[in-house]
Amino acid sequence: MNRYRCVYGPAMALFGVIALVLSVILTIHSLSGMSLIGCVPGSSCAEVTGSRWSLLAGFLPVSSLAIGAYLALLVCILYLFFDFNAMVQKVLLALSTAVFLCCLWFIWLQAVKVKAFCPYCMSAHVCGILTAILAFLSTRDLIGKGVGRACGSGALLALAFIVIQLLSSPVYRAQAGRSDSALPIPDATISPVVGLKDAEHAIALLYDYRCSHCRTIHEFLDEAVVHFGGRVAFILCPTPLSSACNPYIPAGGEDRFAGSCELTRLALGLWKVGPEVFRVFDTWLFQAEGKDGWCPRSLEEASEKALELAEGRPMDEAWVSTYLSRTLELFGRTTAQGRSGIPRLVFGTSWIIPEADTPEGFIRAIETLLNSE
């Protein structure tokens, strides 16, 4: 009892309060769009907080459920300061088991599904794990079948949440917006296009060559063209998320997309060399595999590949600058409508930022965009 009051209890309360405060902040951010320091467009944080995994059933912030879990934990922790009741210890153990497993689940989602990390989320998860570990240590003197049942109940609770999230998660999630005036979408007849240049619906696709989600979407383009029977085409608009050339990305801090400006200029330069050369290079940029899966091409190897494909033919730098300026203007005009990232689809006066990891989800996002006009 004394060790709990002097060591375990205060430490659990501290970590639990930190996790609770962070969960409240994330919930407010999700519901109101309140800005968070470091959660700017293009940041790893924005990718996580804007992902479909941040919501349960597509509308309820998972951080709001964390608020309830941490409040329940804190009630048990504070109660045990006054009465080291065995039943309350078992409840604490069950809740701690559930929190521990759910924190591991969300860390896995960030690492494997979203492929980005949110410092606010990770801090809350680490505090939750530490709280759970301390709870295990503080209740290790409990004996009897009740301990196993408590842990089992917590594990079942966590499993139920994970199953519900998997089953209720939509095939895609998207941020969307509309402009009050015409958007500067490039002309499909003189731009890089996947599909027919005279397709009924020409959709501008904004993407970055150092973006893993953009790589995923790229794999679905040909399938989407076939699905819509050639009525849809994608105008390719490489859009660097590096503050080195994108004036709409705040400077300062780590540039996660450093080098994307140069990669974009190389790709667009090859378009003027020849459309077929551009398509080879564009595809090649998204094909690199590292020990942990896909990894962006380095600027050095991309430059060598571009020289090889150009075969001494000149690149029209003036056209590249003009096209890139228009793409960045399109990015800025659609970013001004709210929180955003890429890949981004723009059609007419509407835009959508889909998070889809299946062709079906991507096609659903396109249908939503077309129906919005």
Secondary structure, 3 states (H helix, E strand, C coil): CHHHHHHHHHHHHHHHHHHHHHHHHHHHHHHHCCCCCCCCCCCHHHHHHCCHHHEECCCEEHHHHHHHHHHHHHHHHHHHHHCCCHHHHHHHHHHHHHHHHHHHHHHHHHHHHHCCCCHHHHHHHHHHHHHHHHHHHHCCCCCCHHHHHHHHHHHHHHHHHHHHHHHHCCCEEEEEEECCCCCCCCCHHHCCEECCCCCCEEEEEEECCCCHHHHHHHCCHHHHHHHCCCCEEEEEEECCCCCCCCCCCCCCCCCCCCCHHHHHHHHHHHHHHCHHHHHHHHHHHCCCEECCEECCCCHHHHHHHHHHHHCCCCCCHHHHHHHHHHHHHHHHHHHCCCCCCCCEEEECCEEEEEEECCHHHHHHHHHHHHHCC
